[in-house]
Amino acid sequence: MKNWIAGAAYVLLTLTVAGCLPTRTESPLTHTFRLSLDLERSETRSPDINGPILLVSLPVAEPGYETTKMVYLKRPYELEPYAVNQWAETPARMFASLMVEKFSWTGAWRAVIPPSGFIRADFRLDTYGFSLQQEFLQNPSRVHISVRAQLIDVREARIVGTRAFEMVKNAPSGDAYGGVVAANQAAAALLDDMASWLRDCVKRSPECSR
């Protein structure tokens, strides 16, 4: 009996060393990324102390984009997520923070605030239909961001202007990180367009209705 137990133990040890038995595998490392305007700070201007206050509402994402997963397309209409790459927060929420940050730098506003209920705003910016995706429908791949915006005069309770925005940037590499780089570039460029449009709207410029 002892010889049998010793023999079984020897066979088990041999199989383990040889890799014939299944071993515990580690989960793949998840990479987490964010949208940021860190490279845009050189354009900062002082606030206009006599200017209006802008409240920036949280963007409403398109269906399928209310997720921290990084979304890409290999064929039209089909959204696919990267397996081990994700955003630190949903792109819509990160974009909301970038709007507050960017518009504060333009010098066109006394203050730019998120929804809080403590400060009365003069204007409110509502955005909806937000989407961000990496597209492999061509080579190189590209990132496409789109959003629709509506500026409300809170004091007069009326719509000042509405406009659809979109921006496309080619990815420097055909992987998730290339998509992140292109997404940050696209977000910065789109925010430049939005900031110019907001200034036109406040000035009641005809450009606001374009």
Secondary structure, DSSP 8 states (H G I E B T S, - for coil): -HHHHHHHHHHHHHHHHHT-S---------EEE----GGGGGG-----TTS-EEEE---EE-TT-SSSEEEEESSTT--EEEEEEEESS-HHHHHHHHHHHHHHHTSS-SEEE-S-SSS--SEEEEEEEEEEEEE-SSSS-EEEEEEEEEEEETTTTEEEEEEEEEEEEE-SSSSHHHHHHHHHHHHHHHHHHHHHHHHHHHTT-GGGG-
